[in-house]
């Protein structure tokens, strides 16, 4: 039931404008004191209603205070299609109390695109790239996948096609769907490397079917080391896989990666689920920049990086669910981590001094102590032999 006390009505509007609105949405517009929306949305109303029309400013966040100033009036906010699917609805309602608004969504561009293509919506990776980098798509580039991306404009579509070609996916089939549901609707198809259109109209979505010789990002933990730029200080692939298994990431959890180096552990933590978060602490500014680059290349904007001494910085950060210390564990750091109310800690040691500290901590606090010894086959004269790496001791504990 619609709450009669709601002062704000959020109306999703499509390219078919007034004719495509439901009766309740039309009634709200006709009864409104004011209607706020982007110029394109306001133009879709034609001359419907007598309310004051207010252009929503850019950037979008600047319009929220203007809207809230009208609390108590009868206000309609216009948004594209479904306001709560990559739309503006949730940006506004986070500032409101339940009962202050009602919403009348319309079919979203993504839904219309799926209908044109005959793609089952539940099988598609959908994403809004208005304010996100194209690298967001990197983990999803694999043959057989289907991607629907909302784009900002025609130039961003061209940029997407060029990036796909750079990644080795120039053979990907692209379907560019413009102004769906209205008189300007147009649907065109080509490959990423062949796209050269300069007349792509807004609003626009792109359907992507990845193809080509591009490298596919594996789903399992323990990515090859060459996925990451590094200076040699990196938790190597087999050890990283064991570390991620011990850390056991779960949806929505936060990791502290102390001494993040290349960021490889934090990045693989983030790849495990789209709701995970991570903070990487690193003293070396060059390594910090390298970790930021690695995260960006894999489309991960959820990695927060902190330069400085970890012990000094920890108190200022939200409490983690898990902590990884790849090297350099110290007694002050252990004592600082022990003040956390709950935590899963995984720490690695290579040096005898740090190994001794882990043995002491294991005896005092419990957990599991694991010694990891790895050897790789290497040429030995005309034959082959085993070349051992430094053994690594892993301490895993939870409190």
KAKA-V613745 format. One record per residue. N is the residue number from 1. RES is the residue in one letter. PHI is phi in whole degrees, 0 to 359 (none if undefined). BURIAL is 1 if it has 9 or more other C-alpha atoms within 8 Angstrom, else 0. D_FIRST is the distance of its C-alpha to the first C-alpha in Angstrom with 2 decimals. Layout:
((N/RES/PHI/BURIAL/D_FIRST) (N/RES/PHI/BURIAL/D_FIRST))
This chain:
((1/X/none/0/0.00) (2/X/288/0/3.81) (3/X/283/0/6.38) (4/X/288/0/8.95) (5/X/274/0/11.64) (6/X/295/1/11.70) (7/X/265/1/15.15) (8/X/247/1/15.32) (9/X/243/1/13.92) (10/X/262/1/15.48) (11/X/247/1/16.47) (12/X/276/1/18.45) (13/X/233/1/21.30) (14/X/256/1/23.98) (15/X/292/1/27.54) (16/X/275/1/26.58) (17/X/60/1/25.15) (18/X/304/1/23.48) (19/X/296/0/24.00) (20/X/270/0/21.97) (21/X/280/1/18.75) (22/X/286/0/15.72) (23/X/300/0/15.17) (24/X/297/0/12.18) (25/X/294/1/14.48) (26/X/297/1/17.39) (27/X/298/0/15.86) (28/X/296/1/15.12) (29/X/293/1/18.73) (30/X/292/1/20.22) (31/X/265/1/18.78) (32/X/287/1/19.63) (33/X/281/1/22.61) (34/X/209/1/23.50) (35/X/233/1/22.88) (36/X/250/1/24.29) (37/X/182/1/25.44) (38/X/294/1/28.56) (39/X/308/0/31.09) (40/X/295/0/30.41) (41/X/295/1/26.68) (42/X/297/1/27.44) (43/X/293/0/30.10) (44/X/289/1/27.74) (45/X/280/1/25.97) (46/X/58/0/29.33) (47/X/251/0/29.26) (48/X/295/0/25.66) (49/X/77/0/24.35) (50/X/247/0/26.47) (51/X/293/1/25.02) (52/X/296/0/27.45) (53/X/253/1/27.74) (54/X/239/0/28.47) (55/X/283/1/30.01) (56/X/290/1/28.77) (57/X/283/0/32.00) (58/X/242/0/33.61) (59/X/292/0/33.55) (60/X/304/0/29.77) (61/X/301/0/29.69) (62/X/293/1/31.39) (63/X/277/1/28.37) (64/X/298/1/26.06) (65/X/300/0/27.92) (66/X/297/0/27.89) (67/X/293/1/24.13) (68/X/295/0/23.78) (69/X/297/0/26.31) (70/X/262/0/23.84) (71/X/306/0/21.28) (72/X/104/0/20.24) (73/X/274/0/20.71) (74/X/265/1/18.30) (75/X/239/1/19.08) (76/X/247/1/18.40) (77/X/250/1/19.82) (78/X/266/1/21.07) (79/X/217/1/21.78) (80/X/285/1/23.37) (81/X/53/1/21.46) (82/X/270/1/19.10) (83/X/294/1/19.05) (84/X/247/1/18.68) (85/X/234/0/21.57) (86/X/54/0/24.74) (87/X/241/1/22.97) (88/X/272/1/22.61) (89/X/303/1/19.01) (90/X/291/1/19.97) (91/X/296/0/23.01) (92/X/276/1/21.02) (93/X/291/1/18.14) (94/X/294/0/20.87) (95/X/264/0/21.83) (96/X/243/0/18.50) (97/X/266/0/16.76) (98/X/305/0/13.25) (99/X/96/0/10.93) (100/X/277/1/13.52) (101/X/220/1/12.18) (102/X/231/1/9.77) (103/X/222/0/11.56) (104/X/234/1/12.47) (105/X/285/1/15.29) (106/X/245/1/18.18) (107/X/303/1/20.78) (108/X/282/1/22.85) (109/X/302/1/26.61) (110/X/295/1/27.12) (111/X/295/1/25.13) (112/X/296/1/27.05) (113/X/296/1/30.27) (114/X/299/1/29.81) (115/X/294/0/29.22) (116/X/294/0/32.39) (117/X/273/0/34.39) (118/X/75/0/33.15) (119/X/267/0/32.53) (120/X/294/0/30.15) (121/X/302/0/27.65) (122/X/289/0/27.85) (123/X/259/0/31.62) (124/X/259/1/31.73) (125/X/274/0/32.27) (126/X/252/0/30.11) (127/X/207/1/30.88) (128/X/260/1/30.57) (129/X/255/1/34.10) (130/X/299/0/33.47) (131/X/236/0/34.68) (132/X/252/0/35.96) (133/X/287/0/39.51) (134/X/297/1/40.30) (135/X/299/1/41.81) (136/X/306/1/38.29) (137/X/281/0/38.90) (138/X/307/1/42.20) (139/X/294/1/41.12) (140/X/256/1/39.52) (141/X/278/1/42.56) (142/X/206/1/43.88) (143/X/305/0/44.91) (144/X/94/0/42.33) (145/X/277/1/39.33) (146/X/233/1/36.78) (147/X/233/1/35.35) (148/X/240/1/32.97) (149/X/237/1/33.39) (150/X/280/1/31.75) (151/X/246/1/34.66) (152/X/287/1/35.17) (153/X/194/1/37.67) (154/X/296/1/40.66) (155/X/297/0/42.97) (156/X/291/1/40.76) (157/X/294/1/40.85) (158/X/298/1/44.63) (159/X/296/0/44.72) (160/X/299/1/42.69) (161/X/298/1/45.14) (162/X/296/1/48.13) (163/X/294/1/46.84) (164/X/300/1/46.30) (165/X/296/1/49.87) (166/X/298/0/51.18) (167/X/278/1/49.59) (168/X/89/1/51.41) (169/X/246/1/48.46) (170/X/294/1/49.76) (171/X/277/1/49.57) (172/X/301/1/45.79) (173/X/280/1/44.11) (174/X/247/1/41.79) (175/X/242/1/39.43) (176/X/261/1/38.41) (177/X/243/1/35.28) (178/X/249/1/34.94) (179/X/47/1/32.28) (180/X/297/1/30.43) (181/X/88/1/28.44) (182/X/230/1/30.36) (183/X/292/0/33.78) (184/X/268/0/35.50) (185/X/304/1/34.55) (186/X/210/0/37.53) (187/X/231/0/38.13) (188/X/227/0/41.49) (189/X/229/0/43.08) (190/X/193/1/46.05) (191/X/267/1/47.24) (192/X/300/1/46.74) (193/X/287/1/50.44) (194/X/262/0/50.64) (195/X/293/1/47.74) (196/X/219/0/49.31) (197/X/287/0/46.87) (198/X/243/0/46.67) (199/X/239/0/44.20) (200/X/286/1/40.95) (201/X/264/1/38.02) (202/X/262/1/34.84) (203/X/283/1/32.11) (204/X/218/1/33.82) (205/X/232/1/33.37) (206/X/235/1/36.25) (207/X/265/1/36.39) (208/X/238/1/39.17) (209/X/241/1/41.13) (210/X/300/1/43.62) (211/X/203/1/47.23) (212/X/132/1/50.62) (213/X/265/0/52.94) (214/X/298/0/50.71) (215/X/283/0/50.53) (216/X/262/0/47.55) (217/X/284/1/46.19) (218/X/294/0/46.43) (219/X/271/0/43.56) (220/X/280/0/45.81) (221/X/291/1/46.97) (222/X/95/1/50.46) (223/X/293/1/50.50) (224/X/304/0/53.98) (225/X/300/0/55.36) (226/X/284/0/55.79) (227/X/287/0/52.05) (228/X/240/0/52.66) (229/X/287/1/55.05) (230/X/203/1/57.07) (231/X/252/0/60.43) (232/X/100/0/61.29) (233/X/271/0/59.28) (234/X/216/1/56.52) (235/X/289/1/55.39) (236/X/295/0/56.80) (237/X/310/1/54.81) (238/X/296/0/55.81) (239/X/291/1/55.51) (240/X/296/1/52.18) (241/X/298/1/50.82) (242/X/293/0/52.01) (243/X/295/1/50.51) (244/X/295/1/47.03) (245/X/298/0/47.30) (246/X/290/0/48.22) (247/X/291/1/45.47) (248/X/52/0/42.91) (249/X/300/1/40.04) (250/X/231/0/36.50) (251/X/306/0/33.19) (252/X/82/0/32.26) (253/X/275/1/35.69) (254/X/249/1/38.04) (255/X/250/1/41.76) (256/X/260/1/44.62) (257/X/252/1/47.45) (258/X/267/1/50.47) (259/X/77/1/53.28) (260/X/293/1/51.05) (261/X/59/1/53.95) (262/X/281/1/52.76) (263/X/82/1/49.24) (264/X/298/1/49.53) (265/X/292/1/48.08) (266/X/299/1/45.13) (267/X/294/1/44.47) (268/X/292/1/44.56) (269/X/301/1/42.22) (270/X/294/1/39.73) (271/X/290/1/40.29) (272/X/291/1/39.33) (273/X/197/1/35.57) (274/X/292/0/33.58) (275/X/261/0/31.97) (276/X/287/1/35.35) (277/X/227/1/37.03) (278/X/208/1/40.69) (279/X/239/1/43.02) (280/X/255/1/46.62) (281/X/254/1/49.40) (282/X/206/1/52.70) (283/X/279/1/55.74) (284/X/278/0/57.23) (285/X/296/0/55.68) (286/X/294/0/56.94) (287/X/293/1/55.24) (288/X/299/1/52.05) (289/X/295/0/52.14) (290/X/293/1/52.90) (291/X/296/1/49.92) (292/X/297/1/47.66) (293/X/297/0/49.23) (294/X/298/1/48.75) (295/X/296/1/45.06) (296/X/296/1/44.55) (297/X/297/1/46.48) (298/X/258/1/44.15) (299/X/73/1/40.98) (300/X/249/1/40.07) (301/X/261/0/38.93) (302/X/264/0/37.76) (303/X/271/1/41.34) (304/X/268/0/42.07) (305/X/244/1/45.83) (306/X/234/1/47.70) (307/X/267/1/51.39) (308/X/136/1/53.52) (309/X/289/1/54.60) (310/X/299/1/51.91) (311/X/301/1/52.79) (312/X/289/0/52.47) (313/X/268/1/49.15) (314/X/300/0/47.31) (315/X/297/0/46.28) (316/X/271/0/44.34) (317/X/248/0/42.11) (318/X/297/0/39.01) (319/X/297/0/40.13) (320/X/272/1/40.53) (321/X/270/1/39.79) (322/X/214/1/43.07) (323/X/227/1/46.26) (324/X/240/1/48.95) (325/X/239/1/52.41) (326/X/281/1/54.49) (327/X/177/1/57.66) (328/X/80/0/59.05) (329/X/296/1/57.58) (330/X/229/0/59.23) (331/X/298/0/59.41) (332/X/302/0/57.61) (333/X/292/1/54.77) (334/X/301/1/54.53) (335/X/297/0/54.52) (336/X/294/1/51.75) (337/X/292/0/49.60) (338/X/292/0/50.27) (339/X/281/0/48.45) (340/X/292/0/45.13) (341/X/296/0/43.05) (342/X/216/0/42.46) (343/X/186/1/43.77) (344/X/251/1/45.16) (345/X/248/1/48.40) (346/X/235/1/50.50) (347/X/233/1/53.78) (348/X/247/1/56.64) (349/X/225/1/60.29) (350/X/246/1/63.18) (351/X/278/0/65.84) (352/X/297/0/67.79) (353/X/296/0/66.80) (354/X/290/1/63.05) (355/X/299/1/63.61) (356/X/297/0/65.38) (357/X/296/1/62.46) (358/X/297/1/60.04) (359/X/297/1/62.42) (360/X/295/0/62.50) (361/X/295/1/58.71) (362/X/299/1/58.37) (363/X/295/0/60.84) (364/X/274/0/59.08) (365/X/249/0/55.39) (366/X/84/0/55.40) (367/X/95/1/53.38) (368/X/232/1/54.99) (369/X/248/1/57.93) (370/X/231/0/58.54) (371/X/255/0/61.50) (372/X/248/1/60.91) (373/X/238/1/64.03) (374/X/237/0/63.82) (375/X/219/0/66.57) (376/X/242/0/66.61) (377/X/288/0/69.24) (378/X/221/0/71.47) (379/X/302/0/74.79) (380/X/223/0/77.81) (381/X/66/0/80.91) (382/X/269/0/80.87) (383/X/240/0/78.42) (384/X/230/1/75.19) (385/X/212/0/74.41) (386/X/267/0/71.64) (387/X/248/0/70.89) (388/X/278/0/69.03) (389/X/268/0/66.47) (390/X/300/0/66.40) (391/X/294/1/64.78) (392/X/239/1/61.43) (393/X/254/1/60.32) (394/X/246/1/56.62) (395/X/251/1/55.28) (396/X/237/1/51.83) (397/X/208/1/50.39) (398/X/224/0/47.11) (399/X/215/0/46.43))
